[in-house]
Amino acid sequence: MLKTLTKHGNSYALIIDRAILELLKITPETPLEVSTDGKTLTIAPAADPKRRARFDAALDKTNRRYGRALKKLAE
C-alpha cells in the first residue's frame, strides 16, 4: 500500500485507513510510538506498562513453578 502525506497546517499528516486502525485496535486515544532507524519509519501502539507487569508476573510464577522441568527440557 502506498500513501502520501497530506498538508495539515504547517505540518504534514499520514492518513491511516480505518481497516488498518481496526485491525490494530487503534483509537484516537491510543498513544502511538514513532521511531526510525534512519531509513524507515515505524508507528506502533505504545506498550502498556500494566500489561508488561502482568506478563512479567506470570513469567516469574511459571519459572518458579516449572523452572526445573523447563531447564531439563532445554538440555
Contacts in CASP RR format, 6 or more apart in sequence:
PFRMAT RR
TARGET T0000
AUTHOR 0000-0000-0000
METHOD contacts of the structure
MODEL  1
MLKTLTKHGNSYALIIDRAILELLKITPETPLEVSTDGKTLTIAPAADPK
RRARFDAALDKTNRRYGRALKKLAE
1 17 0 8 1.000
3 14 0 8 1.000
3 15 0 8 1.000
5 12 0 8 1.000
5 13 0 8 1.000
5 14 0 8 1.000
6 12 0 8 1.000
6 13 0 8 1.000
6 14 0 8 1.000
6 15 0 8 1.000
7 13 0 8 1.000
14 43 0 8 1.000
16 26 0 8 1.000
20 26 0 8 1.000
21 27 0 8 1.000
24 45 0 8 1.000
25 45 0 8 1.000
26 32 0 8 1.000
26 45 0 8 1.000
30 45 0 8 1.000
30 46 0 8 1.000
31 45 0 8 1.000
31 46 0 8 1.000
32 43 0 8 1.000
32 44 0 8 1.000
32 45 0 8 1.000
32 46 0 8 1.000
33 42 0 8 1.000
33 43 0 8 1.000
33 44 0 8 1.000
33 45 0 8 1.000
33 46 0 8 1.000
33 47 0 8 1.000
34 41 0 8 1.000
34 42 0 8 1.000
34 43 0 8 1.000
35 41 0 8 1.000
35 42 0 8 1.000
36 42 0 8 1.000
63 70 0 8 1.000
END
